């Protein structure tokens, strides 16, 4: 059985009938869309999605920073005012 990672659930049929009503009832919470009682998708507010994308972008940037800092060359300290 799959774990449902949301406080609200709806069937695909319910989603087809009234997506606006589902979003209204869930507020700023995610909704698990179920197909045969198993999550097939998650419907999340746009603000939540945007925050998730920021987190992913920051994660990838931090990995690049770590990669570049681990290069053989010694890091150079730079003053932003001198740029």
mmCIF file as gemmi writes it, N, C-alpha and C atoms, coordinates in Angstrom:
data_model
loop_
_atom_site.group_PDB
_atom_site.id
_atom_site.type_symbol
_atom_site.label_atom_id
_atom_site.label_alt_id
_atom_site.label_comp_id
_atom_site.label_asym_id
_atom_site.label_entity_id
_atom_site.label_seq_id
_atom_site.pdbx_PDB_ins_code
_atom_site.Cartn_x
_atom_site.Cartn_y
_atom_site.Cartn_z
_atom_site.occupancy
_atom_site.B_iso_or_equiv
_atom_site.pdbx_formal_charge
_atom_site.auth_seq_id
_atom_site.auth_asym_id
_atom_site.pdbx_PDB_model_num
ATOM 1 N N . UNK Axp A 1 ? 0.84 -1.187 0 1 0 ? 1 A 1
ATOM 2 C CA . UNK Axp A 1 ? 0 0 0 1 0 ? 1 A 1
ATOM 3 C C . UNK Axp A 1 ? 0.881 1.245 0 1 0 ? 1 A 1
ATOM 4 N N . UNK Axp A 2 ? 0.521 2.227 -0.817 1 0 ? 2 A 1
ATOM 5 C CA . UNK Axp A 2 ? 1.282 3.469 -0.915 1 0 ? 2 A 1
ATOM 6 C C . UNK Axp A 2 ? 0.921 4.43 0.199 1 0 ? 2 A 1
ATOM 7 N N . UNK Axp A 3 ? 1.91 5.135 0.699 1 0 ? 3 A 1
ATOM 8 C CA . UNK Axp A 3 ? 1.68 6.151 1.715 1 0 ? 3 A 1
ATOM 9 C C . UNK Axp A 3 ? 1.09 7.393 1.05 1 0 ? 3 A 1
ATOM 10 N N . UNK Axp A 4 ? 0.084 7.956 1.684 1 0 ? 4 A 1
ATOM 11 C CA . UNK Axp A 4 ? -0.541 9.179 1.176 1 0 ? 4 A 1
ATOM 12 C C . UNK Axp A 4 ? 0.076 10.349 1.932 1 0 ? 4 A 1
ATOM 13 N N . UNK Axp A 5 ? 0.719 11.237 1.194 1 0 ? 5 A 1
ATOM 14 C CA . UNK Axp A 5 ? 1.453 12.35 1.793 1 0 ? 5 A 1
ATOM 15 C C . UNK Axp A 5 ? 0.643 13.644 1.754 1 0 ? 5 A 1
ATOM 16 N N . UNK Axp A 6 ? -0.611 13.564 2.145 1 0 ? 6 A 1
ATOM 17 C CA . UNK Axp A 6 ? -1.475 14.741 2.167 1 0 ? 6 A 1
ATOM 18 C C . UNK Axp A 6 ? -2.585 14.527 3.184 1 0 ? 6 A 1
ATOM 19 N N . UNK Axp A 7 ? -3.096 15.633 3.713 1 0 ? 7 A 1
ATOM 20 C CA . UNK Axp A 7 ? -4.216 15.561 4.658 1 0 ? 7 A 1
ATOM 21 C C . UNK Axp A 7 ? -5.557 15.453 3.953 1 0 ? 7 A 1
ATOM 22 N N . UNK Axp A 8 ? -5.591 15.825 2.691 1 0 ? 8 A 1
ATOM 23 C CA . UNK Axp A 8 ? -6.823 15.785 1.908 1 0 ? 8 A 1
ATOM 24 C C . UNK Axp A 8 ? -6.659 14.814 0.745 1 0 ? 8 A 1
ATOM 25 N N . UNK Axp A 9 ? -7.743 14.12 0.441 1 0 ? 9 A 1
ATOM 26 C CA . UNK Axp A 9 ? -7.734 13.208 -0.703 1 0 ? 9 A 1
ATOM 27 C C . UNK Axp A 9 ? -8.983 13.433 -1.54 1 0 ? 9 A 1
ATOM 28 N N . UNK Axp A 10 ? -8.883 13.067 -2.81 1 0 ? 10 A 1
ATOM 29 C CA . UNK Axp A 10 ? -10.026 13.147 -3.713 1 0 ? 10 A 1
ATOM 30 C C . UNK Axp A 10 ? -9.803 12.134 -4.825 1 0 ? 10 A 1
ATOM 31 N N . UNK Axp A 11 ? -10.882 11.633 -5.347 1 0 ? 11 A 1
ATOM 32 C CA . UNK Axp A 11 ? -10.782 10.718 -6.478 1 0 ? 11 A 1
ATOM 33 C C . UNK Axp A 11 ? -10.629 11.535 -7.764 1 0 ? 11 A 1
ATOM 34 N N . UNK Axp A 12 ? -10.227 10.863 -8.804 1 0 ? 12 A 1
ATOM 35 C CA . UNK Axp A 12 ? -10.128 11.529 -10.105 1 0 ? 12 A 1
ATOM 36 C C . UNK Axp A 12 ? -11.502 12.033 -10.537 1 0 ? 12 A 1
ATOM 37 N N . UNK Axp A 13 ? -12.551 11.284 -10.23 1 0 ? 13 A 1
ATOM 38 C CA . UNK Axp A 13 ? -13.913 11.699 -10.557 1 0 ? 13 A 1
ATOM 39 C C . UNK Axp A 13 ? -14.271 13 -9.843 1 0 ? 13 A 1
ATOM 40 N N . UNK Axp A 14 ? -13.922 13.1 -8.552 1 0 ? 14 A 1
ATOM 41 C CA . UNK Axp A 14 ? -14.175 14.332 -7.801 1 0 ? 14 A 1
ATOM 42 C C . UNK Axp A 14 ? -13.386 15.502 -8.383 1 0 ? 14 A 1
ATOM 43 N N . UNK Axp A 15 ? -12.17 15.234 -8.808 1 0 ? 15 A 1
ATOM 44 C CA . UNK Axp A 15 ? -11.351 16.276 -9.412 1 0 ? 15 A 1
ATOM 45 C C . UNK Axp A 15 ? -11.982 16.777 -10.702 1 0 ? 15 A 1
ATOM 46 N N . UNK Axp A 16 ? -12.506 15.875 -11.508 1 0 ? 16 A 1
ATOM 47 C CA . UNK Axp A 16 ? -13.158 16.259 -12.769 1 0 ? 16 A 1
ATOM 48 C C . UNK Axp A 16 ? -14.416 17.086 -12.511 1 0 ? 16 A 1
ATOM 49 N N . UNK Axp A 17 ? -15.167 16.712 -11.466 1 0 ? 17 A 1
ATOM 50 C CA . UNK Axp A 17 ? -16.424 17.399 -11.165 1 0 ? 17 A 1
ATOM 51 C C . UNK Axp A 17 ? -16.204 18.834 -10.727 1 0 ? 17 A 1
ATOM 52 N N . UNK Axp A 18 ? -15.276 19.036 -9.776 1 0 ? 18 A 1
ATOM 53 C CA . UNK Axp A 18 ? -15.147 20.369 -9.195 1 0 ? 18 A 1
ATOM 54 C C . UNK Axp A 18 ? -13.743 20.631 -8.657 1 0 ? 18 A 1
ATOM 55 N N . UNK Axp A 19 ? -12.779 20.894 -9.536 1 0 ? 19 A 1
ATOM 56 C CA . UNK Axp A 19 ? -11.419 21.166 -9.054 1 0 ? 19 A 1
ATOM 57 C C . UNK Axp A 19 ? -11.343 22.426 -8.19 1 0 ? 19 A 1
ATOM 58 N N . UNK Axp A 20 ? -12.112 23.428 -8.514 1 0 ? 20 A 1
ATOM 59 C CA . UNK Axp A 20 ? -12.101 24.669 -7.74 1 0 ? 20 A 1
ATOM 60 C C . UNK Axp A 20 ? -12.59 24.428 -6.319 1 0 ? 20 A 1
ATOM 61 N N . UNK Axp A 21 ? -13.621 23.62 -6.183 1 0 ? 21 A 1
ATOM 62 C CA . UNK Axp A 21 ? -14.165 23.303 -4.854 1 0 ? 21 A 1
ATOM 63 C C . UNK Axp A 21 ? -13.136 22.536 -4.018 1 0 ? 21 A 1
ATOM 64 N N . UNK Axp A 22 ? -12.431 21.612 -4.637 1 0 ? 22 A 1
ATOM 65 C CA . UNK Axp A 22 ? -11.393 20.86 -3.919 1 0 ? 22 A 1
ATOM 66 C C . UNK Axp A 22 ? -10.319 21.805 -3.389 1 0 ? 22 A 1
ATOM 67 N N . UNK Axp A 23 ? -9.852 22.701 -4.243 1 0 ? 23 A 1
ATOM 68 C CA . UNK Axp A 23 ? -8.822 23.655 -3.829 1 0 ? 23 A 1
ATOM 69 C C . UNK Axp A 23 ? -9.32 24.557 -2.711 1 0 ? 23 A 1
ATOM 70 N N . UNK Axp A 24 ? -10.556 24.99 -2.825 1 0 ? 24 A 1
ATOM 71 C CA . UNK Axp A 24 ? -11.157 25.858 -1.803 1 0 ? 24 A 1
ATOM 72 C C . UNK Axp A 24 ? -11.217 25.136 -0.456 1 0 ? 24 A 1
ATOM 73 N N . UNK Axp A 25 ? -11.658 23.895 -0.463 1 0 ? 25 A 1
ATOM 74 C CA . UNK Axp A 25 ? -11.796 23.126 0.778 1 0 ? 25 A 1
ATOM 75 C C . UNK Axp A 25 ? -10.446 22.793 1.42 1 0 ? 25 A 1
ATOM 76 N N . UNK Axp A 26 ? -9.432 22.582 0.602 1 0 ? 26 A 1
ATOM 77 C CA . UNK Axp A 26 ? -8.119 22.206 1.127 1 0 ? 26 A 1
ATOM 78 C C . UNK Axp A 26 ? -7.318 23.418 1.604 1 0 ? 26 A 1
ATOM 79 N N . UNK Axp A 27 ? -7.697 24.602 1.16 1 0 ? 27 A 1
ATOM 80 C CA . UNK Axp A 27 ? -6.956 25.805 1.561 1 0 ? 27 A 1
ATOM 81 C C . UNK Axp A 27 ? -5.557 25.774 0.996 1 0 ? 27 A 1
ATOM 82 N N . UNK Axp A 28 ? -4.545 25.846 1.88 1 0 ? 28 A 1
ATOM 83 C CA . UNK Axp A 28 ? -3.156 25.827 1.399 1 0 ? 28 A 1
ATOM 84 C C . UNK Axp A 28 ? -2.513 24.453 1.581 1 0 ? 28 A 1
ATOM 85 N N . UNK Axp A 29 ? -3.32 23.442 1.712 1 0 ? 29 A 1
ATOM 86 C CA . UNK Axp A 29 ? -2.837 22.058 1.87 1 0 ? 29 A 1
ATOM 87 C C . UNK Axp A 29 ? -2.798 21.336 0.531 1 0 ? 29 A 1
ATOM 88 N N . UNK Axp A 30 ? -1.958 20.32 0.452 1 0 ? 30 A 1
ATOM 89 C CA . UNK Axp A 30 ? -1.894 19.467 -0.739 1 0 ? 30 A 1
ATOM 90 C C . UNK Axp A 30 ? -3.075 18.501 -0.743 1 0 ? 30 A 1
ATOM 91 N N . UNK Axp A 31 ? -3.475 18.093 -1.932 1 0 ? 31 A 1
ATOM 92 C CA . UNK Axp A 31 ? -4.558 17.117 -2.097 1 0 ? 31 A 1
ATOM 93 C C . UNK Axp A 31 ? -3.989 15.923 -2.847 1 0 ? 31 A 1
ATOM 94 N N . UNK Axp A 32 ? -4.141 14.744 -2.282 1 0 ? 32 A 1
ATOM 95 C CA . UNK Axp A 32 ? -3.728 13.526 -2.975 1 0 ? 32 A 1
ATOM 96 C C . UNK Axp A 32 ? -4.877 13.098 -3.879 1 0 ? 32 A 1
ATOM 97 N N . UNK Axp A 33 ? -4.588 12.948 -5.163 1 0 ? 33 A 1
ATOM 98 C CA . UNK Axp A 33 ? -5.594 12.484 -6.118 1 0 ? 33 A 1
ATOM 99 C C . UNK Axp A 33 ? -5.437 10.97 -6.216 1 0 ? 33 A 1
ATOM 100 N N . UNK Axp A 34 ? -6.507 10.271 -5.878 1 0 ? 34 A 1
ATOM 101 C CA . UNK Axp A 34 ? -6.456 8.81 -5.8 1 0 ? 34 A 1
ATOM 102 C C . UNK Axp A 34 ? -7.055 8.152 -7.033 1 0 ? 34 A 1
ATOM 103 N N . UNK Axp A 35 ? -6.413 7.088 -7.45 1 0 ? 35 A 1
ATOM 104 C CA . UNK Axp A 35 ? -6.913 6.236 -8.516 1 0 ? 35 A 1
ATOM 105 C C . UNK Axp A 35 ? -6.9 4.821 -7.958 1 0 ? 35 A 1
ATOM 106 N N . UNK Axp A 36 ? -8.074 4.243 -7.781 1 0 ? 36 A 1
ATOM 107 C CA . UNK Axp A 36 ? -8.221 2.925 -7.141 1 0 ? 36 A 1
ATOM 108 C C . UNK Axp A 36 ? -7.57 2.928 -5.755 1 0 ? 36 A 1
ATOM 109 N N . UNK Axp A 37 ? -7.859 3.961 -4.982 1 0 ? 37 A 1
ATOM 110 C CA . UNK Axp A 37 ? -7.389 4.141 -3.605 1 0 ? 37 A 1
ATOM 111 C C . UNK Axp A 37 ? -5.875 4.218 -3.463 1 0 ? 37 A 1
ATOM 112 N N . UNK Axp A 38 ? -5.193 4.567 -4.524 1 0 ? 38 A 1
ATOM 113 C CA . UNK Axp A 38 ? -3.752 4.727 -4.496 1 0 ? 38 A 1
ATOM 114 C C . UNK Axp A 38 ? -3.424 6.108 -5.075 1 0 ? 38 A 1
ATOM 115 N N . UNK Axp A 39 ? -2.511 6.859 -4.446 1 0 ? 39 A 1
ATOM 116 C CA . UNK Axp A 39 ? -2.205 8.194 -4.956 1 0 ? 39 A 1
ATOM 117 C C . UNK Axp A 39 ? -1.602 8.137 -6.362 1 0 ? 39 A 1
ATOM 118 N N . UNK Axp A 40 ? -2.208 8.888 -7.267 1 0 ? 40 A 1
ATOM 119 C CA . UNK Axp A 40 ? -1.681 8.944 -8.63 1 0 ? 40 A 1
ATOM 120 C C . UNK Axp A 40 ? -1.111 10.32 -8.944 1 0 ? 40 A 1
ATOM 121 N N . UNK Axp A 41 ? -1.481 11.328 -8.138 1 0 ? 41 A 1
ATOM 122 C CA . UNK Axp A 41 ? -0.97 12.678 -8.325 1 0 ? 41 A 1
ATOM 123 C C . UNK Axp A 41 ? -1.239 13.485 -7.059 1 0 ? 41 A 1
ATOM 124 N N . UNK Axp A 42 ? -0.55 14.61 -6.975 1 0 ? 42 A 1
ATOM 125 C CA . UNK Axp A 42 ? -0.789 15.547 -5.879 1 0 ? 42 A 1
ATOM 126 C C . UNK Axp A 42 ? -1.108 16.904 -6.483 1 0 ? 42 A 1
ATOM 127 N N . UNK Axp A 43 ? -2.136 17.518 -5.96 1 0 ? 43 A 1
ATOM 128 C CA . UNK Axp A 43 ? -2.544 18.851 -6.379 1 0 ? 43 A 1
ATOM 129 C C . UNK Axp A 43 ? -2.12 19.799 -5.264 1 0 ? 43 A 1
ATOM 130 N N . UNK Axp A 44 ? -1.237 20.735 -5.595 1 0 ? 44 A 1
ATOM 131 C CA . UNK Axp A 44 ? -0.737 21.647 -4.567 1 0 ? 44 A 1
ATOM 132 C C . UNK Axp A 44 ? -0.958 23.09 -5.003 1 0 ? 44 A 1
ATOM 133 N N . UNK Axp A 45 ? -1.125 23.991 -4.037 1 0 ? 45 A 1
ATOM 134 C CA . UNK Axp A 45 ? -1.291 25.408 -4.376 1 0 ? 45 A 1
ATOM 135 C C . UNK Axp A 45 ? -0.051 25.936 -5.097 1 0 ? 45 A 1
ATOM 136 N N . UNK Axp A 46 ? -0.251 26.925 -5.951 1 0 ? 46 A 1
ATOM 137 C CA . UNK Axp A 46 ? 0.86 27.473 -6.741 1 0 ? 46 A 1
ATOM 138 C C . UNK Axp A 46 ? 1.965 28.037 -5.847 1 0 ? 46 A 1
ATOM 139 N N . UNK Axp A 47 ? 1.611 28.648 -4.735 1 0 ? 47 A 1
ATOM 140 C CA . UNK Axp A 47 ? 2.625 29.197 -3.825 1 0 ? 47 A 1
ATOM 141 C C . UNK Axp A 47 ? 3.523 28.086 -3.28 1 0 ? 47 A 1
ATOM 142 N N . UNK Axp A 48 ? 2.923 26.956 -2.947 1 0 ? 48 A 1
ATOM 143 C CA . UNK Axp A 48 ? 3.689 25.816 -2.444 1 0 ? 48 A 1
ATOM 144 C C . UNK Axp A 48 ? 4.631 25.292 -3.522 1 0 ? 48 A 1
ATOM 145 N N . UNK Axp A 49 ? 4.137 25.186 -4.749 1 0 ? 49 A 1
ATOM 146 C CA . UNK Axp A 49 ? 4.958 24.719 -5.852 1 0 ? 49 A 1
ATOM 147 C C . UNK Axp A 49 ? 6.14 25.656 -6.088 1 0 ? 49 A 1
ATOM 148 N N . UNK Axp A 50 ? 5.886 26.945 -6.048 1 0 ? 50 A 1
ATOM 149 C CA . UNK Axp A 50 ? 6.954 27.926 -6.248 1 0 ? 50 A 1
ATOM 150 C C . UNK Axp A 50 ? 8.019 27.806 -5.169 1 0 ? 50 A 1
ATOM 151 N N . UNK Axp A 51 ? 7.605 27.601 -3.918 1 0 ? 51 A 1
ATOM 152 C CA . UNK Axp A 51 ? 8.564 27.421 -2.821 1 0 ? 51 A 1
ATOM 153 C C . UNK Axp A 51 ? 9.382 26.149 -3.034 1 0 ? 51 A 1
ATOM 154 N N . UNK Axp A 52 ? 8.73 25.081 -3.466 1 0 ? 52 A 1
ATOM 155 C CA . UNK Axp A 52 ? 9.441 23.836 -3.736 1 0 ? 52 A 1
ATOM 156 C C . UNK Axp A 52 ? 10.49 24.021 -4.829 1 0 ? 52 A 1
ATOM 157 N N . UNK Axp A 53 ? 10.132 24.758 -5.875 1 0 ? 53 A 1
ATOM 158 C CA . UNK Axp A 53 ? 11.084 24.995 -6.958 1 0 ? 53 A 1
ATOM 159 C C . UNK Axp A 53 ? 12.278 25.823 -6.478 1 0 ? 53 A 1
ATOM 160 N N . UNK Axp A 54 ? 12.039 26.785 -5.584 1 0 ? 54 A 1
ATOM 161 C CA . UNK Axp A 54 ? 13.135 27.564 -5.005 1 0 ? 54 A 1
ATOM 162 C C . UNK Axp A 54 ? 14.067 26.663 -4.204 1 0 ? 54 A 1
ATOM 163 N N . UNK Axp A 55 ? 13.492 25.754 -3.419 1 0 ? 55 A 1
ATOM 164 C CA . UNK Axp A 55 ? 14.289 24.826 -2.612 1 0 ? 55 A 1
ATOM 165 C C . UNK Axp A 55 ? 15.139 23.938 -3.51 1 0 ? 55 A 1
ATOM 166 N N . UNK Axp A 56 ? 14.552 23.425 -4.575 1 0 ? 56 A 1
ATOM 167 C CA . UNK Axp A 56 ? 15.287 22.569 -5.512 1 0 ? 56 A 1
ATOM 168 C C . UNK Axp A 56 ? 16.424 23.356 -6.166 1 0 ? 56 A 1
ATOM 169 N N . UNK Axp A 57 ? 16.141 24.578 -6.587 1 0 ? 57 A 1
ATOM 170 C CA . UNK Axp A 57 ? 17.162 25.406 -7.226 1 0 ? 57 A 1
ATOM 171 C C . UNK Axp A 57 ? 18.307 25.696 -6.26 1 0 ? 57 A 1
ATOM 172 N N . UNK Axp A 58 ? 17.97 26.039 -5.015 1 0 ? 58 A 1
ATOM 173 C CA . UNK Axp A 58 ? 18.998 26.311 -4.015 1 0 ? 58 A 1
ATOM 174 C C . UNK Axp A 58 ? 19.829 25.063 -3.722 1 0 ? 58 A 1
ATOM 175 N N . UNK Axp A 59 ? 19.194 23.916 -3.722 1 0 ? 59 A 1
ATOM 176 C CA . UNK Axp A 59 ? 19.91 22.657 -3.501 1 0 ? 59 A 1
ATOM 177 C C . UNK Axp A 59 ? 20.938 22.433 -4.616 1 0 ? 59 A 1
ATOM 178 N N . UNK Axp A 60 ? 20.505 22.604 -5.864 1 0 ? 60 A 1
ATOM 179 C CA . UNK Axp A 60 ? 21.417 22.406 -6.994 1 0 ? 60 A 1
ATOM 180 C C . UNK Axp A 60 ? 22.564 23.43 -6.965 1 0 ? 60 A 1
ATOM 181 N N . UNK Axp A 61 ? 22.247 24.666 -6.602 1 0 ? 61 A 1
ATOM 182 C CA . UNK Axp A 61 ? 23.299 25.671 -6.501 1 0 ? 61 A 1
ATOM 183 C C . UNK Axp A 61 ? 24.297 25.327 -5.399 1 0 ? 61 A 1
ATOM 184 N N . UNK Axp A 62 ? 23.8 24.826 -4.271 1 0 ? 62 A 1
ATOM 185 C CA . UNK Axp A 62 ? 24.704 24.462 -3.168 1 0 ? 62 A 1
ATOM 186 C C . UNK Axp A 62 ? 25.61 23.303 -3.576 1 0 ? 62 A 1
ATOM 187 N N . UNK Axp A 63 ? 25.087 22.379 -4.377 1 0 ? 63 A 1
ATOM 188 C CA . UNK Axp A 63 ? 25.908 21.266 -4.871 1 0 ? 63 A 1
ATOM 189 C C . UNK Axp A 63 ? 27.012 21.786 -5.792 1 0 ? 63 A 1
ATOM 190 N N . UNK Axp A 64 ? 26.685 22.769 -6.639 1 0 ? 64 A 1
ATOM 191 C CA . UNK Axp A 64 ? 27.701 23.364 -7.513 1 0 ? 64 A 1
ATOM 192 C C . UNK Axp A 64 ? 28.776 24.069 -6.696 1 0 ? 64 A 1
ATOM 193 N N . UNK Axp A 65 ? 28.35 24.787 -5.664 1 0 ? 65 A 1
ATOM 194 C CA . UNK Axp A 65 ? 29.305 25.486 -4.798 1 0 ? 65 A 1
ATOM 195 C C . UNK Axp A 65 ? 30.228 24.473 -4.137 1 0 ? 65 A 1
ATOM 196 N N . UNK Axp A 66 ? 29.663 23.401 -3.579 1 0 ? 66 A 1
ATOM 197 C CA . UNK Axp A 66 ? 30.474 22.366 -2.946 1 0 ? 66 A 1
ATOM 198 C C . UNK Axp A 66 ? 31.456 21.757 -3.937 1 0 ? 66 A 1
ATOM 199 N N . UNK Axp A 67 ? 30.985 21.504 -5.139 1 0 ? 67 A 1
ATOM 200 C CA . UNK Axp A 67 ? 31.831 20.924 -6.184 1 0 ? 67 A 1
ATOM 201 C C . UNK Axp A 67 ? 32.999 21.844 -6.524 1 0 ? 67 A 1
ATOM 202 N N . UNK Axp A 68 ? 32.697 23.113 -6.673 1 0 ? 68 A 1
ATOM 203 C CA . UNK Axp A 68 ? 33.741 24.069 -7.033 1 0 ? 68 A 1
ATOM 204 C C . UNK Axp A 68 ? 34.709 24.321 -5.884 1 0 ? 68 A 1
ATOM 205 N N . UNK Axp A 69 ? 34.207 24.273 -4.653 1 0 ? 69 A 1
ATOM 206 C CA . UNK Axp A 69 ? 35.089 24.453 -3.496 1 0 ? 69 A 1
ATOM 207 C C . UNK Axp A 69 ? 36.018 23.259 -3.298 1 0 ? 69 A 1
ATOM 208 N N . UNK Axp A 70 ? 35.61 22.108 -3.772 1 0 ? 70 A 1
ATOM 209 C CA . UNK Axp A 70 ? 36.436 20.916 -3.605 1 0 ? 70 A 1
ATOM 210 C C . UNK Axp A 70 ? 37.464 20.77 -4.723 1 0 ? 70 A 1
ATOM 211 N N . UNK Axp A 71 ? 37.451 21.694 -5.685 1 0 ? 71 A 1
ATOM 212 C CA . UNK Axp A 71 ? 38.471 21.686 -6.738 1 0 ? 71 A 1
ATOM 213 C C . UNK Axp A 71 ? 39.849 21.829 -6.112 1 0 ? 71 A 1
ATOM 214 N N . UNK Axp A 72 ? 40.838 21.488 -6.879 1 0 ? 72 A 1
ATOM 215 C CA . UNK Axp A 72 ? 42.222 21.548 -6.416 1 0 ? 72 A 1
ATOM 216 C C . UNK Axp A 72 ? 42.64 22.974 -6.094 1 0 ? 72 A 1
ATOM 217 N N . UNK Axp A 73 ? 42.148 23.927 -6.864 1 0 ? 73 A 1
ATOM 218 C CA . UNK Axp A 73 ? 42.544 25.313 -6.663 1 0 ? 73 A 1
ATOM 219 C C . UNK Axp A 73 ? 42.038 25.86 -5.337 1 0 ? 73 A 1
ATOM 220 N N . UNK Axp A 74 ? 42.817 26.741 -4.77 1 0 ? 74 A 1
ATOM 221 C CA . UNK Axp A 74 ? 42.441 27.383 -3.522 1 0 ? 74 A 1
ATOM 222 C C . UNK Axp A 74 ? 41.412 28.475 -3.817 1 0 ? 74 A 1
ATOM 223 N N . UNK Axp A 75 ? 40.324 28.56 -3.021 1 0 ? 75 A 1
ATOM 224 C CA . UNK Axp A 75 ? 39.321 29.601 -3.26 1 0 ? 75 A 1
ATOM 225 C C . UNK Axp A 75 ? 39.925 31.005 -3.073 1 0 ? 75 A 1
ATOM 226 N N . UNK Axp A 76 ? 39.405 31.939 -3.83 1 0 ? 76 A 1
ATOM 227 C CA . UNK Axp A 76 ? 39.869 33.32 -3.759 1 0 ? 76 A 1
ATOM 228 C C . UNK Axp A 76 ? 38.782 34.16 -3.108 1 0 ? 76 A 1
ATOM 229 N N . UNK Axp A 77 ? 39.172 34.921 -2.096 1 0 ? 77 A 1
ATOM 230 C CA . UNK Axp A 77 ? 38.234 35.803 -1.424 1 0 ? 77 A 1
ATOM 231 C C . UNK Axp A 77 ? 38.04 37.052 -2.278 1 0 ? 77 A 1
ATOM 232 N N . UNK Axp A 78 ? 36.779 37.442 -2.495 1 0 ? 78 A 1
ATOM 233 C CA . UNK Axp A 78 ? 36.468 38.581 -3.334 1 0 ? 78 A 1
ATOM 234 C C . UNK Axp A 78 ? 35.542 39.53 -2.588 1 0 ? 78 A 1
ATOM 235 N N . UNK Axp A 79 ? 35.813 40.813 -2.702 1 0 ? 79 A 1
ATOM 236 C CA . UNK Axp A 79 ? 34.953 41.826 -2.109 1 0 ? 79 A 1
ATOM 237 C C . UNK Axp A 79 ? 33.981 42.275 -3.198 1 0 ? 79 A 1
ATOM 238 N N . UNK Axp A 80 ? 32.709 42.19 -2.93 1 0 ? 80 A 1
ATOM 239 C CA . UNK Axp A 80 ? 31.695 42.525 -3.949 1 0 ? 80 A 1
ATOM 240 C C . UNK Axp A 80 ? 31.792 43.972 -4.396 1 0 ? 80 A 1
ATOM 241 N N . UNK Axp A 81 ? 32.264 44.865 -3.53 1 0 ? 81 A 1
ATOM 242 C CA . UNK Axp A 81 ? 32.393 46.266 -3.891 1 0 ? 81 A 1
ATOM 243 C C . UNK Axp A 81 ? 33.504 46.505 -4.924 1 0 ? 81 A 1
ATOM 244 N N . UNK Axp A 82 ? 34.433 45.57 -5.006 1 0 ? 82 A 1
ATOM 245 C CA . UNK Axp A 82 ? 35.539 45.707 -5.96 1 0 ? 82 A 1
ATOM 246 C C . UNK Axp A 82 ? 35.177 45.159 -7.333 1 0 ? 82 A 1
ATOM 247 N N . UNK Axp A 83 ? 34.059 44.53 -7.475 1 0 ? 83 A 1
ATOM 248 C CA . UNK Axp A 83 ? 33.683 43.948 -8.76 1 0 ? 83 A 1
ATOM 249 C C . UNK Axp A 83 ? 33.137 44.943 -9.675 1 0 ? 83 A 1
